[in-house]
Every structure is written in structure tokens, then in C-alpha cells.
């Protein structure tokens, strides 16, 4: 499996990736590359980045938090996936592949433990695992898809991509250094025709589906609900797993899932990962940490902040960033309050049932 089980002792370890699904790794690698570009701009001033530049006095000011960098205005970001994201956007495909598509009875809702100093518990929520209860649509789902795999707290790629339509592609660390502009959001998602079900993608990601309550919503700090376009292609990935979708009676030869992942960026990251760490390394040790893990990202981020501090004496660095000494401490930084509010609103109004632990707090 490509996610850490909820019982894993490495959930709070910054050297191990919790979720190694392709879409999530791609976004992590993208954010690592942004940090690498920021670091290169600082250490090599003549360098001209194709995607990032230093802010100038002519850029739209944000007095409270002065981001030192901004994305180049003439770029947009596209994601290609050889398969529909796991979760709600692929439920029609799951139903088509069933020998018996009779809806399953829903599990009994679970009551969430009330927060401290709260008299009553929060509303009951239903937590669905992977492909189970496939007829229940528009809901948050957990990974993995296989019922015989250990349970995880990690949410589906569909749900995480949905959250990114409001928080942008920038993760926590880059969002402290780079202005969350309109082009920091995913603009286009491309996938093979065989994997695209328009009704599923509209339901999962668009303002006509479950995101309707957030249509036109804007937040402080430049955040807004910005859904991406979807295009299909007739080109299939050579090694993609495919079934005929004929009710499960007859299937084409298909490959088996693998726990091996590859990560590559234009900034020099080339890794093979197994179980959330670099192949051949043990979990829990720094030598096994991927460059796109929390620990790896923190190392690059720290280098950028240190260089900025020496260059401008702390001016222009988001408030409080230079004073924190750990990733967990940074998550409580005032400069992240706007982004955190966006996430809370989306989970409260649309992604109901998103009740994660440590692994979900650090997305």
C-alpha cells in the first residue's frame, strides 16, 4: 500500500511520507521545486527562473504579510494523470467494474469526540473506506481502496485535489514565501478518455456539484474557489491498469499495483520510494527521508529563510516565520492563519467527515 496505516508508529515522523499516491507526490514535488527555485534566486542573483521571481514594489501589496516571491504571471499549471483520482471522481468507474452493482447498506455513522470545553459532540459523520459503498456519492473517502488493507487516516486524492481548488497548489511552507496568486491554482487536469466520467468530475470538483456552497467564494490573502478545467485525451499510459468495465465478468490482462514510486523534478530531485522512504533505507531515519517529505521540505525552507534574513535583516519575511524552530511550531504561526481558515471552511461546508489526525493536519 502507498499510505501509512493509522496505527503506524511513523505518523509523526517527518522523514516518512504518509501518502505516496501519484497525484499527491506530484504536488509535493512541485512545492519542493518552488522552494528550490526560491533558494536559487537568492544564492545566484543572475539566475532567471521560468516560474518564480522576486517581488517588486509594483506588485500588489499585502501589508500584513510581505511574501518575498511571486509566480511569473504568464504561467499556468497542468496535471496529467493516467487514471481518475481515487475517491469520488472514480466511483462511476468502480460501479462499472462490479459484477453486482447493488448498493451496499451504509455503515452506522460514528460520533466525533467533542473538542475540549464543548458540551455536546459534533454531528455524526460517515467515514467510507476506498471503493466500499460505491453507490454513496459526493462524500469524503479514505485510502486505501482495498478492503483487506490496513485502515489509514489519509483522504482520497479526489478530496485532496478538491481542497487545493481553494487553498491553491502551494503547500504550507511555500505559501509563506510566495504570493497565493490566481495562477497558483491548478488550471487544467488531463486524463485518458477511458478514465473520464464527466458527471463524476462535475460532482467532485465543480460549482455545480458538491462545491456549490463555495461558488464565487473568496477569502483574505488572495485565496478563492478556483475549479480547474478537465480535458480528455486518447493517449493511454503504456503500463496503466485497465479493465473492460463489463460488470467484472471478463477482464483484459492487467498489471498489479506496486508500492514503488518515482519522483523527479527539474531542480534535481531523482528518487525511488518504497513505503514512504527512499528505497533501500529504513523508516524513521534521516538518511531514508525523501526530499519531498516534511523533513526534506523543511530543510530547503530553512535555507531560504536564513538567506533572506541575512539579506534583508528580517524585513519582508512573513511575521513569526524566523522565530519558530520546528515544523509543528510553524503550523501555529500567525502568518498561516488565512490559509488555515480556508481549509476549515472547506471541510466544514463541503468535505464533511474530514476527521484526520497528524497526517491530515500537515497537508
N, C-alpha and C positions, 0 to 999 in steps of 0.2 A: 504494500500500500504506500501511497505518497503523502500521507498525513500522519502526524504523531497521534497515537491514541490518547484519550482523555486521562488515562492512568499513567502516562509516561512520566518518568522522573525528570525528563529533559524539557518539560513545558516552559520552565522559567529560565532556561539556559540560552543565552544569546548566541551561542555558537551553532545551534541546531535549527534548521528550518522547520516550521510547523506544517507548512503546506507547500508541496512541490508540484502541484498541478501546473501545466504549461502556461496558462493564462496568468497565473499569479507570479510564476517565476519571470515571465516576460516583463511584467510591471515592476518587479523588484530590480531586474537588470536595467531597465530604463531609468529608474531612480538612481541607481548606482552610477550609471553613465553621466547623469546630470551632475552629481556630486564630483565626479572625476573631471568633467569639463570646467566646473567652477574652480577646482583646485588648479587645473592647468592654466586658466586665465590669470590666476593670482601668481603662480610661480614662473610663468612665461608670458609677460605682458604683450609681446608682439603677436602671440597666438590669436587667431581669429576663429572662434568656434562657429560652426554652421547652425547651431541651435540655441546658443546662450550668449548673452553679453552683459557687461556691467551696466547698471542703471545710470542714466544721465539726468541732469536737472530738468530736462524736457519731458521725462516720463511722468505719467500720472502719479502724483504724490500720495503717500499713505502715511500721514504724520506720526501715527502711533507706533507703527512697526515699519522700520525702514529696511525693506529687503534689498540686499546689495546687488542682486541679479534679476534679470528678466529674460523671458524666452524671446527669441527673434520673432518679429511679428509676421513674417512671411512663411511660417511653417505650420504644419498640422500633423497630427499623429494618427496612424492607421494600424490596426491589428488584424493579422490573418490567423485563422485557426482552422485546422484540418477537420475539426469536429465541433458540433454545437457544445457550448459550455455546459458542464454538469449542472443539474438543478432544474429550475422551472422552464428554462428555454429549450430543454431537450425532452420534456415529458411526452410530447406527441410522438417523438421517435421511440421512446420506451414503450408506449402503448401499441405502436405499430408492430413492434417486435414480439409482443406477447402471444403465446399460444391461447391464452384465455384472458381477454381484456376486461373481465368482470371487475368492477370497482371493489376494492378491499374495504372492510369496515374501518373507520378511523380509530386510532388509539385513544385511550382516555386522556383528556387534557391534563397537564401537570400544573400545579400551582407553584408559582415562583416564590422563593423565600423572600419575605418582606425586607426592605432595606432597614438599617438601624433607625430607631426612633420613629418607625412607621407603625401605626396601629393596625392597619389591615394589609393583607398580602396583595400583590399586584394581580391583575386579571389572569385567569388560567390561559396557558398557551399550549399549542400542539407542536411538538418537535418531530419532524419527519426525517427519516434516515434515507439518504440517497434516492434510489428509484422506487422505494416502497410507497404504497398508497398513491400510485401514479395518476389516479383519476382526480386527486385533490390538487387543484392548480392555483397558481398565484401566491404560493406560500414559501416561507424560508425553509431551506433544506440543509441538512448537514452532510458532510462527507464521512466515510466513503460511500460508494453506490452499492457495493456488495454487502448482503445481509450477514455473511459469515465473517466479515472483517471487524476488528475491534472498533468500538464507538469512538468518535472524535468530537471535539468542540468546534472544529473548523467548518465554516459555512460554505455553501456551494460556490462555484465560480460565477454562476449567474447572479447570486446575491451580492458577491463582492464587486462585480462589474457594475451592478445597479448602484451600489453605494458610491462608486467612482464617478457616476454621472452627476453627482452633487459635490463631492469633495475634490474632484479633478484627479488626474493621474499622479499628481505629486503626493508622495507619502509624507509622513510627519517631518522627517529631517529636511528634505529639500524644500518643503513648504515654508520653512523658517528662513530660507535664504533666497528663494525665488518667488516672485510675484505670482499668485494664482490667477493668471490672466485667462481670457476666454479660450485661447488656443492651448491651454494646459490640459484640456479635456480631450478624451478620445473623440475623434471626428468621424471615423469610419471603421466598421467591423466587416471583414470579408470572410466568407466561408463557402465550402462547396455546396452546389445546389442540392445534393443528396442529403445534406445536413440542415438545410434551412427550411423551417416551417414558419411562414410569416405570422401566423396567429400566435405562435409561442413567443416569438421575439417581441411582438407588439405588446403582448400581455406582460412580459417580464420587464421590459426596458422603457416603453414609451409612455407619453402623457395620456394615451387612450387606454392604457392598461392599468396595472396596479400603481403606477406612479402618478395617476391623475390628481391625487390630493396635492402634489407638489408642482403641478404645471405652472410655469411662469414664476416660480418661487426664486427669490434672491436673498442672499444673506450678506452680512457685513464682511468686508475683507475681499470682495470680488468673487465670492462663491455663488453659484446658481445651479439650478437643474438644467443641464445641457445634455439631452439624449443624443446618442450617436446615430448616424445613418448605417444601414445594413445593405450590403451588396453581395450577390452570389456569383460564383464562378464555376465553370465546368471543369476546371483543373482539379484533379484529385491528388492528394499526397500519396506517393507510391506505397508507403507502408501503413496506411491508415487501416483501422479495423472497420469492416463494413459487414452488414447483414442484409438479406434481401428484403426484410420488413414484411414478410408474408405470413405473419402470425406465428413465426417460430417453427413452422413445420419443416422448412428447408432452408439451409443457410449456405452461403458461399464460404469457401475456406477463409479463415480469418486468423490474424495473429493473436498472440496472447499479450496481455498487459505486462508492462515492465516497470520495475521500480527504479530504473536507471534514468537519469535526467542529464541533459547537457545545457550549459549556459555559456553564451558568447556575447560580448559587447565590442563595439568599435573602440572602446577605451582600453582593451587589452585583457578583459576577463575571458578565460577559457577554462571551464571546469566540467568535470563529470561528477554527478552527485548520486549517492545511494543512501536512502534513509535519512535525508536531510543534511548529510555531511559530505565532504569530499571523499570520493571513492578510495577505499584502502585505509581510511583514517577512522579512529574511534570517536564515538559520540561523547560530547562533554569536554573535549579538549580543544584548545585554541588552534592547534595545528589542523584540526579537522573542519574548522569553520569555513563556510563558503564566503566569498567576498560579498555576496548579496544577502548574507544573514544580518541580523541586527548588530552583532558584534563587528562584522566587516563594514557595514554602513556607518556605524558609529565612529570607527577608526578614520574613515575618509572625511566624515563630517567634522570631527575634531580637528583634523589638519586644516580644513578650510577656515573654521572659526579662529584657530590660533593665528593663521596667516592674516586674517582680517584684523584681528586685534593688534598685531604688530604694525600693520599698515596704516590703520586709521584710528588707533587708540580706543577702539570700542565703539566709536560713533558709527551708526549705520547698521550695527548688529542688533537683531531683534532683542527686545528687552528681556533680560534674565537669562539669555542663552549662554553667555560667557560664564555665568556663576554656577551653573549646575554641573555636577560631576559624574552623573550616570544617566543611562538611557531612561530608567524609571523616573528619575528626578526630572528629566526633560519633559516627560509626558505631562507633568503637572505644571509646566511653565505657562505663564500668563499669555505668552505670545501664541500659544496653540489654542487658546480658548475659543476663537472664532471657528476654527476647523472642527474642534470637538463638538461645538454646538450644532454644526451642520449634521454630523454623524448622529447625534442624539435625536434630532428632529426626524431624520430619515427613518431611523429604527423605530421611533415611537409612532410615526404616522403611516409607514408603509411596510417596513421589514419587521413586522411584529413577531416576537418569538426569538429575536436575536439575543440569546442569553449566554454570551460567551464568557470564558474565564480569561486567564492571562493571554492566551494565544489570540483572543479576539480583541483585547484592549490595545494591542500594539500594531494593528493594521494601519 
